[in-house]
């Protein structure tokens, strides 16, 4: 876990070192020295101070030998920066030791400064490598936005860039087009209801359509065409907005890839991993550039379509729909339909079938299935009477004679 450091730096407590240090802000112990070597040097200085003070106090001219309390003769504790100047150096050997310590401190300071410079260069190189690898991993996985805290710079485009502004009056036209589409749908509902009422009448499909009904069907076709046109134009407006969003996303991805390619050092030999990353980034840049050109053409196409739609007048068919439907409704109310279709519409039989039926009937009439005449049976006369029923004058005469004799 990284420790948060204070914003105001402090200097190292070792005399002669002005290296700034940062203090922790999470409640940890305060730092006094910039490095461990300076901390050890300061400890040695403190030990030497205590030894020198003890020797001075134990000397015959000190206050202890005269019976004066020792704390009165002890000078006030100097600050860390003034300790070297306040403490006396009674011997040349001690002076040489202090000089040696100063040389060690200077050498340590120079070594630390060199290490910090190398660390800064290494951190910068490592950050650039991490940025390149991160961009390569994101783009190799399918592309996407690269998180940055700066706005994406404009990427030059070889083709003409589509305008990001909508055609003038597009918002107003879209509102009026939606109202017109709702009106067309309402008129279509009315026409469909009138047509259904006509079709529900008996014999409506078996007779020639009247002229008002023909005009109603033609007007229905025009309304359906207007509905399809308005729906297509409104859909084109939505497609234009979607294409512009996709184009902006592609341009952002392309700008991120360009920045990642610029971060790769060009004046130093690349490792195998860096070379592979650069190759992938270049391939992704070419792919995104081609995708941007295609999306740019698509946006231009939708934009031209919307501009043409805005300049055209919207359909106004309300004044035509009402008279047409009223005429058909009046025809339905006042129509007297016959119960049977007209005689002119009755189909005559097929001649070939009629001739075949007549020949069959004649064949049945000509063919006789009766038995031949019997010689022992009485035959019919020409008048169609049997012999036993024929009138005879003899029985009548006999009856007349009997009546006369009586």
C-alpha positions in Angstrom: 0.0 0.0 0.0 1.5 3.4 -1.0 1.8 6.0 1.7 0.3 9.4 1.0 2.9 12.2 1.3 2.4 15.7 2.3 2.4 18.4 -0.3 4.9 20.7 1.6 8.5 19.2 1.5 11.0 19.6 4.3 14.8 19.5 4.2 17.1 16.8 5.5 18.1 17.3 9.2 21.8 16.4 8.5 23.9 19.5 8.4 25.1 20.3 4.9 22.2 18.4 3.2 19.4 20.5 1.6 17.6 17.6 0.0 13.9 18.0 0.3 11.8 15.2 1.8 8.1 14.6 2.0 6.3 13.7 5.2 3.6 11.0 5.4 0.0 12.1 5.9 -1.5 8.9 7.2 -0.3 9.3 10.8 3.1 7.5 10.4 6.4 8.6 12.0 7.9 11.8 10.6 11.0 11.5 8.4 14.1 13.6 9.2 16.6 12.3 6.8 16.5 11.7 3.1 18.5 8.5 3.1 19.6 5.8 5.6 23.3 6.9 5.2 22.5 10.4 6.4 20.6 9.0 9.3 23.7 6.9 10.4 25.9 10.0 9.9 23.7 12.1 12.1 23.8 9.4 14.8 27.6 9.4 14.8 27.6 13.2 15.1 25.3 13.0 18.1 27.5 10.4 19.8 30.6 12.6 19.2 28.8 15.6 20.7 27.9 13.8 23.8 31.5 12.5 24.2 32.9 16.0 23.7 30.5 17.6 26.2 31.3 14.9 28.8 35.1 15.5 28.5 34.6 19.3 28.8 32.5 18.9 32.0 35.0 16.5 33.6 38.0 18.9 33.1 39.4 20.7 36.3 38.2 24.1 35.0 34.7 22.9 34.6 31.9 24.0 36.9 31.7 20.6 38.6 35.2 21.0 40.1 34.2 24.4 41.5 31.0 23.1 43.0 28.7 24.7 40.5 25.7 22.7 39.2 26.5 21.0 35.9 23.3 22.1 34.2 24.2 25.8 34.5 27.4 25.3 32.6 25.8 23.2 29.9 24.8 25.5 26.9 21.3 25.2 25.5 20.8 22.4 23.0 21.5 23.7 19.5 19.4 23.0 16.5 20.4 20.2 14.1 21.8 22.7 11.6 24.0 24.6 14.3 25.4 21.6 16.1 28.6 21.4 14.1 29.2 25.2 14.6 28.4 25.2 18.4 30.2 22.1 19.5 33.9 22.7 20.1 36.5 20.5 18.5 39.4 20.3 21.0 41.7 18.1 18.9 43.0 17.9 15.4 42.0 14.3 15.2 38.4 15.2 15.9 38.6 17.9 13.2 39.8 15.3 10.7 37.0 12.9 11.7 34.4 15.6 11.1 35.9 16.5 7.7 35.8 12.8 6.8 32.2 12.6 7.8 31.4 15.6 5.6 33.1 14.0 2.7 31.1 10.9 3.2 27.9 12.9 3.4 28.8 14.7 0.2 29.6 11.5 -1.6 26.4 9.9 -0.3 24.4 12.9 -1.5 26.0 12.7 -5.0 25.3 9.0 -5.2 21.7 9.5 -4.1 21.2 12.2 -6.7 22.5 10.0 -9.4 20.3 7.1 -8.3 17.2 9.4 -8.3 18.0 10.6 -11.8 18.3 7.0 -13.0 15.1 6.1 -11.2 13.2 8.9 -12.9 14.4 7.9 -16.3 13.5 4.3 -15.6 10.0 5.3 -14.3 9.4 7.4 -17.5 10.4 4.5 -19.7 8.4 2.0 -17.7 5.3 4.3 -17.9 5.6 4.6 -21.6 5.9 0.8 -22.0 2.9 0.2 -19.8 0.8 2.7 -21.8 1.8 1.0 -25.1 1.1 -2.5 -23.8 -2.2 -1.4 -22.3 -3.3 0.2 -25.5 -2.2 -2.8 -27.5 -4.1 -5.2 -25.2 -7.3 -3.2 -25.4 -7.2 -2.8 -29.1 -6.3 -6.4 -29.7 -9.3 -7.5 -27.7 -11.7 -5.8 -30.1 -11.1 -2.1 -29.7 -12.6 0.4 -27.3 -12.0 3.7 -25.6 -8.7 4.4 -24.0 -9.0 6.3 -20.7 -7.1 9.6 -20.8 -7.4 12.9 -18.9 -6.9 15.0 -22.0 -9.1 15.7 -25.0 -8.3 13.6 -28.1 -6.4 15.7 -30.7 -7.9 16.1 -34.2 -6.7 13.3 -36.5 -6.2 14.4 -40.1 -8.5 12.7 -42.6 -7.6 11.9 -46.1 -11.2 12.2 -47.2 -13.8 14.9 -46.7 -15.2 14.6 -43.2 -19.0 14.5 -42.8 -20.5 17.5 -41.1 -21.4 16.9 -37.5 -24.3 19.4 -37.6 -27.7 18.3 -38.7 -29.3 20.1 -41.7 -31.0 23.3 -40.9 -34.6 22.7 -39.9 -34.2 19.0 -39.2 -35.8 19.1 -35.8 -38.8 21.1 -36.9 -39.2 18.8 -40.0 -39.0 15.7 -37.8 -41.8 17.0 -35.5 -44.0 17.8 -38.5 -43.2 14.4 -40.1 -44.3 12.6 -37.0 -47.6 14.5 -36.9 -48.2 13.7 -40.6 -47.4 10.0 -40.1 -50.0 9.8 -37.3 -52.6 11.5 -39.5 -51.9 9.1 -42.4 -52.3 6.1 -40.1 -55.6 7.5 -38.8 -56.9 8.0 -42.3 -55.9 4.5 -43.2 -57.9 3.2 -40.2 -61.0 5.0 -41.5 -60.6 3.7 -45.0 -60.2 0.2 -43.8 -63.4 0.4 -41.7 -65.4 1.7 -44.7 -64.0 -1.0 -46.9 -64.9 -3.7 -44.3 -68.4 -2.3 -44.2 -68.7 -2.6 -48.0 -67.3 -6.1 -48.1 -69.8 -7.1 -45.4 -72.8 -6.4 -47.7 -74.4 -9.4 -49.4 -73.2 -9.9 -52.9 -70.5 -7.2 -52.7 -67.9 -9.5 -54.3 -70.1 -10.9 -57.1 -70.8 -7.6 -58.8 -68.8 -4.9 -60.6 -67.4 -2.4 -58.1 -69.0 1.0 -58.3 -66.8 4.0 -59.1 -66.8 5.4 -55.4 -65.5 2.1 -54.2 -62.8 2.1 -56.9 -61.7 5.6 -55.8 -61.7 4.4 -52.2 -59.3 1.6 -53.0 -57.0 3.9 -55.0 -56.9 6.4 -52.2 -56.0 3.6 -49.8 -53.0 2.7 -52.0 -51.8 6.4 -51.9 -52.1 6.5 -48.1 -50.1 3.3 -47.8 -47.4 4.7 -50.0 -47.3 7.9 -47.9 -47.0 6.0 -44.7 -44.1 3.9 -46.0 -42.3 7.0 -47.2 -42.6 8.9 -43.9 -41.5 5.9 -41.9 -38.5 5.5 -44.2 -37.5 9.1 -43.8 -37.8 9.1 -40.0 -35.8 5.9 -39.9 -33.1 7.5 -42.0 -32.9 10.3 -39.4 -32.3 7.8 -36.7 -29.7 6.0 -38.8 -27.9 9.3 -39.4 -27.6 9.9 -35.6 -26.3 6.3 -35.0 -23.8 6.6 -37.8 -22.4 9.9 -36.4 -22.0 8.3 -33.0 -20.1 5.4 -34.5 -17.9 7.7 -36.5 -17.0 9.7 -33.4 -16.2 6.5 -31.5 -13.9 5.3 -34.4 -12.1 8.6 -34.5 -11.5 8.5 -30.8 -10.0 5.0 -31.1 -7.8 6.0 -34.0 -6.5 9.0 -32.0 -5.6 6.7 -29.1 -3.7 4.4 -31.4 -1.8 7.3 -32.9 -0.8 8.4 -29.4 0.3 4.9 -28.4 2.5 4.7 -31.6 4.1 8.1 -30.8 4.9 6.9 -27.3 7.1 4.0 -28.7 10.7 5.3 -28.6 12.0 5.6 -32.2 15.7 6.5 -31.3 16.4 3.3 -29.4 16.4 -0.4 -30.4 13.1 -2.1 -29.6 12.7 -5.4 -27.8 10.8 -8.3 -29.3 7.7 -7.4 -27.3 7.9 -3.7 -28.2 8.3 -4.6 -31.9 5.2 -6.9 -31.8 3.2 -4.2 -30.0 4.2 -1.7 -32.6 3.2 -4.0 -35.4 -0.2 -4.7 -33.9 -0.8 -1.0 -33.3 0.0 -0.2 -37.0 -2.4 -2.9 -38.2 -5.1 -1.6 -35.9 -4.5 2.0 -37.1 -4.9 0.9 -40.7 -8.1 -1.0 -39.9 -9.6 1.9 -38.0 -8.7 4.3 -40.8 -10.5 2.2 -43.3 -13.5 1.9 -41.0 -13.6 5.6 -40.5 -13.7 6.2 -44.3 -16.6 3.8 -44.7 -18.5 5.3 -41.8 -17.8 8.8 -43.2 -19.4 7.8 -46.6 -22.4 6.3 -44.8 -22.9 9.5 -42.8 -22.7 11.6 -46.0 -25.3 9.4 -47.6 -27.8 9.6 -44.7 -27.2 13.4 -44.5 -28.0 13.9 -48.2 -31.1 11.8 -47.8 -32.3 13.9 -44.9 -31.6 17.1 -46.7 -33.8 16.0 -49.6 -36.6 15.0 -47.2 -36.5 18.4 -45.5 -36.9 20.3 -48.7 -39.9 18.2 -49.9 -43.5 19.2 -48.7 -45.2 16.8 -46.3 -48.3 15.0 -47.6 -51.7 16.5 -46.9 -54.5 14.0 -47.8 -57.1 14.8 -45.1 -59.2 16.9 -47.6 -59.4 13.9 -50.0 -60.0 11.1 -47.5 -63.2 12.5 -46.0 -65.2 13.0 -49.3 -64.2 9.6 -50.6 -65.2 7.8 -47.5 -68.5 9.8 -47.2 -69.5 8.8 -50.7 -69.0 5.1 -50.1 -70.9 5.3 -46.8 -73.8 6.9 -48.6 -73.7 4.2 -51.2 -73.8 1.5 -48.6 -76.8 3.2 -46.9 -78.8 3.7 -50.1 -77.9 0.6 -52.1 -80.6 -1.9 -53.0 -78.9 -5.1 -53.9 -80.8 -7.8 -55.8 -81.1 -11.2 -54.2 -79.8 -13.0 -57.3 -77.1 -11.9 -59.7 -78.2 -10.3 -63.0 -79.2 -12.5 -65.9 -76.3 -11.2 -68.0 -73.9 -12.6 -65.6 -75.4 -16.2 -65.7 -73.0 -18.3 -67.7 -74.3 -20.3 -70.6 -73.5 -24.0 -70.8 -70.6 -25.2 -72.8 -71.6 -26.1 -76.4 -69.6 -29.3 -76.4 -71.2 -30.6 -73.3 -74.8 -29.7 -74.6 -74.3 -31.7 -77.8 -73.0 -34.6 -75.9 -76.1 -34.6 -73.6 -78.5 -34.4 -76.6 -76.9 -37.3 -78.4 -77.1 -39.4 -75.3 -80.9 -38.7 -74.8 -81.6 -39.6 -78.5 -79.7 -42.9 -78.1 -81.8 -43.8 -75.1 -85.0 -43.0 -77.0 -84.0 -45.0 -80.1 -83.1 -48.2 -78.1 -86.1 -50.4 -77.4 -85.8 -53.0 -74.6 -89.4 -54.5 -75.1 -90.0 -58.2 -76.1 -90.9 -59.2 -79.6 -94.7 -59.5 -80.5 -96.5 -62.7 -79.4 -98.7 -64.3 -82.1 -101.2 -65.6 -79.5 -101.8 -62.3 -77.8 -104.0 -59.6 -79.0 -102.3 -56.7 -80.6 -103.0 -53.0 -80.3 -104.7 -51.3 -83.2 -103.6 -48.1 -84.7 -105.9 -46.1 -82.4 -104.1 -47.6 -79.4 -107.0 -49.7 -78.1 -106.9 -53.4 -77.2 -109.1 -55.8 -79.1 -111.2 -56.8 -76.1 -112.0 -53.2 -75.3 -113.1 -52.4 -78.9 -116.8 -51.4 -79.2 -119.1 -54.2 -80.5 -122.7 -53.7 -81.7 -124.0 -57.2 -81.1 -124.3 -57.1 -77.3 -126.1 -53.7 -77.6 -128.6 -55.1 -80.0 -129.3 -58.1 -77.8 -130.0 -55.9 -74.8 -132.4 -53.7 -76.9 -134.4 -56.7 -78.1 -134.8 -58.0 -74.6 -136.1 -54.6 -73.4 -138.6 -54.5 -76.3 -140.0 -57.9 -75.7 -140.5 -57.2 -72.0 
